[in-house]
């Protein structure tokens, strides 16, 4: 079924639930009585202000018209139908329920769209924040420079679904000629969605397949205090609509203008154990790296510490657990600004440093991570983490750190006790 539309006094989408409620009210309207001989009050009622409901039905020619009016004193109400003779008395409250204000029937969603049709998102926020998201063959990516950074698909999907369902607090004005009245000529947030949708004018191609066309939806938002208002309100408009609405205080939490909010929580691609070649781990105070090499064909490890062969001391089960944790892959709790107070100082003295190498199709890939506690005085707290080759900093939790911080070498065997002196 095609969606309901309001065509007068403005053309806009209608709320299916509101329309169904109004239709149910009309369909179930019952008369309080039949007036055989209408008196002067009835004639005066219909000579004054009245409301007329016209209903068109599938398969029927023409409309049924229901005209309603109040008595001059307002204590009674009358109705007459085009398909029935006579006049009926009705509940006066029914006229109030048949409001001519279109806002009661409007689709209250800010910008209805299909979240699955969105291919790109552009977010611009004053004074200088910009986020560009693009959905390609590898899924959602954050576009930065000439390349793309893997994005958090679940986060973006949730944002788009929430945005598509977001309802306005109030319809402020329609056919606004000057957005400056609401500050929207200079918005603090501009959100642009680029979508591939079915053409409403020609929905199908000649072969019956959907006729898809590229569309753009731009939302402008600003917290502003008009001259006639006592306080600031959050105003928004869909570009080109001429309609200004007021948004609720929860709207700013839907769309983040921080690029880090959209970054994938996975620190590197997942991998299987056969592609792992080397792991190097160091800890304070000496930071002497333990170098482990994985031998795929024998599923064994060799190791070196400070130039000494420690292969026999390797705890193979612990080494396997660390490798598996790295290959899941490792996930952050959240990304933070690298300029956050205390971050650089903490990571200057990491408590754990891990570097590892992978091989795939003859190519070698190197990864690594530095980890330091957020608060060294707190046991069981969170940790800062920085991936090698990146300035981005994230937070990882204690269970993740513990899974990486396993002792990989068994204790050195104690030297044999000296022989007991001969008995005298």
C-alpha positions in Angstrom: 0.0 0.0 0.0 1.1 3.5 -0.8 1.7 5.7 2.3 -0.8 8.3 3.3 -0.1 11.9 2.4 -1.4 15.2 3.5 -2.2 17.3 0.4 -3.8 20.4 2.0 -2.9 23.0 3.4 0.6 21.6 2.8 2.0 18.5 1.1 3.7 16.2 3.6 3.8 12.7 4.9 1.1 11.5 7.3 1.4 9.2 10.3 -0.2 5.8 9.5 -1.2 5.4 13.1 -2.8 8.8 13.3 -4.7 8.3 10.0 -5.9 4.8 11.2 -7.2 6.4 14.4 -9.0 9.1 12.5 -10.6 6.6 10.1 -11.6 4.4 13.0 -13.3 7.4 14.6 -15.2 8.2 11.4 -16.2 4.6 10.7 -17.5 3.9 14.2 -19.4 7.2 14.6 -22.8 6.6 16.0 -25.8 8.9 16.1 -27.5 9.7 19.4 -30.8 10.0 17.7 -32.8 10.7 14.5 -34.5 14.1 14.1 -37.8 13.6 12.2 -38.8 17.2 12.1 -35.7 19.5 12.2 -36.4 22.7 14.0 -34.9 26.2 13.7 -31.8 25.2 15.8 -30.9 22.6 13.2 -31.4 25.0 10.3 -29.3 27.7 12.2 -26.6 25.2 12.9 -26.1 24.3 9.2 -26.4 27.9 8.2 -23.4 28.7 10.4 -20.0 27.1 10.6 -19.9 23.4 9.8 -17.3 20.7 9.1 -17.6 18.3 6.2 -15.9 14.9 5.9 -15.6 13.4 2.4 -14.6 9.7 2.2 -13.6 7.9 -1.0 -13.7 4.1 -1.0 -12.0 1.5 -3.2 -14.2 0.3 -6.0 -16.9 3.0 -5.3 -17.6 6.0 -7.5 -17.8 9.4 -5.8 -17.4 10.2 -2.1 -19.7 10.0 0.9 -20.0 13.4 2.5 -20.8 13.9 6.2 -21.7 17.5 7.2 -21.6 18.3 11.0 -22.5 21.5 12.8 -23.2 22.8 16.4 -26.4 24.4 17.5 -26.2 28.2 18.1 -25.7 27.6 21.9 -23.1 24.9 21.3 -24.9 22.4 23.6 -26.0 20.1 20.8 -24.6 19.0 17.4 -26.1 17.6 14.3 -25.0 15.6 11.2 -26.4 14.7 7.8 -24.9 12.2 5.3 -25.1 12.4 1.5 -26.1 8.7 1.2 -28.9 8.9 3.8 -31.9 11.2 4.3 -32.7 13.1 7.4 -30.7 14.7 10.2 -29.0 13.0 13.2 -28.1 14.3 16.6 -24.4 13.5 17.5 -22.0 14.1 20.4 -20.7 17.7 20.1 -17.2 16.3 21.1 -17.0 14.6 17.7 -16.5 18.0 16.0 -13.6 18.7 18.3 -12.1 15.3 17.4 -12.3 16.2 13.7 -9.6 18.9 14.0 -8.6 20.7 10.8 -5.0 21.2 12.2 -2.9 19.0 9.9 -0.2 18.6 12.6 -2.3 16.0 14.4 -2.1 13.8 11.3 1.5 14.5 10.2 4.2 12.0 10.2 6.2 13.3 13.2 9.5 11.8 12.0 12.1 14.4 11.3 13.3 12.8 8.0 11.8 9.4 7.1 14.2 7.3 5.1 15.3 3.7 4.6 18.5 3.2 6.7 19.6 0.4 4.4 19.6 2.6 1.3 22.3 5.0 2.7 25.6 4.9 0.8 27.4 7.9 2.3 27.2 10.2 5.3 28.7 13.7 5.6 28.7 15.4 9.0 29.9 19.0 9.4 29.8 20.6 12.9 30.9 24.1 13.9 33.6 25.2 14.3 35.8 22.7 12.5 34.6 19.1 12.8 34.0 17.0 9.7 33.2 13.3 9.4 32.9 11.5 6.0 31.6 8.0 6.0 31.3 5.8 2.8 29.9 2.3 2.3 31.9 0.4 -0.3 32.9 -3.2 -1.1 34.6 -3.5 2.3 31.7 -2.1 4.2 31.6 1.2 6.0 34.8 3.2 6.1 35.8 6.6 7.5 37.3 8.6 4.6 40.4 10.4 5.6 43.0 11.8 3.1 43.4 9.4 0.2 42.4 6.3 2.1 39.7 4.7 4.3 39.8 3.5 7.9 37.5 0.6 8.8 34.4 2.0 10.6 32.2 0.5 13.3 29.3 -0.9 11.2 27.1 -1.6 14.2 27.5 2.0 15.4 26.6 3.5 12.1 23.7 1.2 11.6 22.3 2.1 15.0 22.8 5.8 14.3 20.9 5.6 10.9 18.0 3.6 12.3 17.6 5.9 15.3 17.8 9.0 13.0 15.2 7.6 10.6 12.8 7.0 13.5 13.5 10.3 15.4 10.3 12.3 16.0 10.1 16.1 16.3 9.0 17.8 19.5 6.9 20.4 17.6 6.2 21.6 14.1 7.2 25.3 14.4 6.6 26.7 10.9 5.9 25.7 7.3 6.8 27.5 4.1 9.5 29.4 5.9 11.0 32.0 3.5 14.0 33.0 5.6 15.7 30.4 7.7 17.6 33.2 9.4 14.6 33.7 11.7 15.6 30.4 13.4 19.3 30.6 12.9 19.3 27.8 10.3 20.9 29.9 7.6 24.1 29.2 9.6 23.6 25.8 11.1 25.9 24.4 13.8 25.3 20.9 12.4 24.8 19.8 8.8 24.1 16.2 8.1 24.0 14.9 4.5 22.8 11.4 3.6 23.4 10.1 0.1 21.0 7.2 -0.8 20.0 4.9 -3.6 16.2 4.7 -3.6 13.4 3.7 -5.9 12.3 6.6 -8.2 8.8 7.6 -7.0 7.9 8.9 -10.4 9.0 5.8 -12.4 9.5 3.1 -9.8 10.1 0.3 -12.3 12.2 -0.2 -15.4 10.8 -1.7 -18.6 11.9 -5.2 -17.5 10.0 -4.8 -14.2 13.2 -4.4 -12.1 13.3 -1.5 -9.6 14.3 1.8 -11.1 16.9 3.1 -8.6 18.1 6.7 -8.5 20.5 8.6 -6.3 19.0 11.0 -3.8 20.4 13.4 -1.2 18.8 14.3 2.2 20.3 17.2 4.1 19.3 18.1 7.7 20.3 21.5 9.2 20.3 21.9 13.0 21.0 24.8 15.3 20.3 25.7 19.0 19.0 29.2 18.7 16.8 31.9 20.4 14.5 33.7 18.1 13.5 37.3 18.9 10.0 36.2 20.1 11.2 33.3 22.3 12.3 33.5 25.9 14.9 30.7 25.6 17.0 28.8 23.1 15.5 25.8 21.4 17.0 23.2 19.1 15.6 23.9 15.6 16.0 21.8 12.4 14.9 21.7 8.8 15.3 19.3 6.0 16.9 21.4 3.2 14.4 22.4 0.6 11.3 21.5 2.6 10.6 25.0 4.0 9.5 23.4 7.3 11.1 24.2 10.6 10.7 21.9 13.6 11.8 21.8 17.2 13.9 18.7 18.3 14.2 17.1 21.7 17.2 17.3 23.9 18.2 13.7 23.0 18.9 14.5 19.4 22.5 15.6 19.8 23.3 12.1 21.2 22.2 10.5 18.0 24.8 12.0 15.6 28.4 12.4 16.8 30.7 14.9 15.1 33.8 13.0 16.4 35.5 10.8 13.8 36.7 8.5 16.6 33.1 7.7 17.4 32.7 5.8 14.1 36.1 4.0 14.1 36.0 0.2 14.2 36.7 -1.1 17.7 38.9 -3.8 16.2 42.6 -2.8 16.3 43.6 -4.8 13.3 42.2 -7.5 11.0 41.5 -10.9 12.4 43.9 -13.8 11.5 44.3 -17.5 11.9 47.3 -19.1 13.7 48.9 -20.5 10.5 49.5 -16.9 9.3 51.4 -15.9 12.4 55.2 -15.8 12.2 56.7 -14.0 15.1 55.6 -12.4 18.4 57.8 -10.1 20.5 56.8 -9.1 24.0 58.6 -6.9 26.5 57.8 -5.6 30.0 59.4 -3.3 32.5 61.7 -2.9 34.3 64.3 -4.2 31.7 62.1 -4.2 28.6 64.2 -7.0 27.2 62.0 -8.5 24.5 61.1 -12.1 24.5 61.1 -13.2 20.8 58.9 -16.1 19.8 58.7 -17.7 16.4 55.8 -19.9 15.4 56.6 -22.9 13.3 53.4 -23.6 11.4 54.3 -27.1 10.0 55.1 -28.5 13.4 52.8 -26.3 15.5 55.6 -25.5 17.8 57.4 -22.4 19.1 61.0 -21.4 19.4 62.2 -18.6 21.7 65.0 -16.2 22.4 65.5 -13.9 25.4 68.6 -11.6 25.6 70.4 -13.7 23.1 69.7 -16.9 25.0 67.7 -19.8 23.5 64.7 -20.4 25.8 62.8 -22.7 23.5 62.6 -25.4 26.1 61.1 -23.0 28.6 58.2 -21.8 26.4 54.7 -22.5 27.9 53.1 -23.5 24.6 49.6 -23.4 26.0 50.1 -19.8 27.2 51.7 -18.7 23.9 48.7 -20.2 22.1 46.2 -18.2 24.2 48.0 -15.0 23.6 48.1 -15.7 19.8 44.4 -16.5 19.8 43.6 -13.3 21.7 45.6 -11.2 19.2 43.9 -13.0 16.3 40.2 -12.5 17.5 41.2 -9.7 16.8 41.8 -7.4 19.8 39.0 -5.0 20.4 39.0 -1.6 22.2 36.3 -0.5 24.6 36.3 3.0 23.0 38.6 5.4 21.2 39.8 8.6 22.9 41.5 11.8 21.9 45.2 11.3 22.0 45.5 14.8 23.6 43.5 13.7 26.6 45.3 14.7 29.8 47.8 12.0 31.0 47.6 9.8 27.9 51.0 10.5 26.4 52.7 10.5 29.8 51.3 7.0 30.5 52.2 5.5 27.2 55.7 6.9 27.4 56.2 4.1 30.1 54.2 1.1 28.9 53.7 -1.9 31.1 53.3 -4.2 28.1 54.6 -4.0 24.5 53.6 -6.6 21.9 54.7 -6.7 18.3 53.8 -9.5 15.9 54.2 -10.4 12.2 51.8 -12.1 9.9 52.4 -13.6 6.4 49.7 -13.9 3.8 50.3 -14.8 0.1 54.0 -14.2 0.5 53.4 -10.7 2.0 54.5 -9.8 5.5 52.4 -7.5 7.7 53.6 -6.1 11.0 51.4 -5.0 13.9 52.0 -4.0 17.5 50.6 -2.3 20.6 51.8 -0.4 23.6 49.7 -0.7 26.8 49.8 1.4 30.0 47.3 1.7 32.9 45.0 4.7 33.1 45.7 4.9 36.8 48.7 3.0 38.1 47.4 3.3 41.7 44.2 1.5 40.9 44.2 -2.3 40.7 41.8 -3.8 38.1 41.3 -0.5 36.2 41.4 0.3 32.6 44.3 0.7 30.2 45.4 3.0 27.4 46.5 1.3 24.2 48.2 2.7 21.1 48.6 0.7 17.9 52.1 0.9 16.4 52.2 3.2 13.4 49.1 5.1 14.6 48.5 8.2 16.8 45.1 6.9 17.7 44.6 5.9 21.4 42.0 3.6 22.8 40.9 2.1 26.0 41.0 -1.6 26.7 39.6 -3.4 29.8 41.3 -5.5 32.4 40.2 -8.9 31.1 41.7 -8.1 27.7 44.9 -7.0 29.3 45.1 -10.1 31.5 44.6 -12.3 28.4 47.7 -10.7 26.8 49.8 -10.5 30.0 50.3 -14.2 30.5 53.8 -15.6 31.6 55.1 -17.3 28.5 58.2 -18.9 30.0 58.2 -21.6 32.6 60.6 -21.0 35.6 64.2 -21.9 35.1 64.9 -25.4 36.5 66.7 -25.2 39.8 70.3 -26.4 39.6 70.8 -29.9 41.1 71.6 -30.0 44.8 75.3 -30.7 45.5 76.1 -34.2 46.5 75.9 -34.9 50.2 79.3 -35.2 51.9 80.5 -38.7 52.5 79.6 -40.1 55.9 82.4 -40.3 58.4 
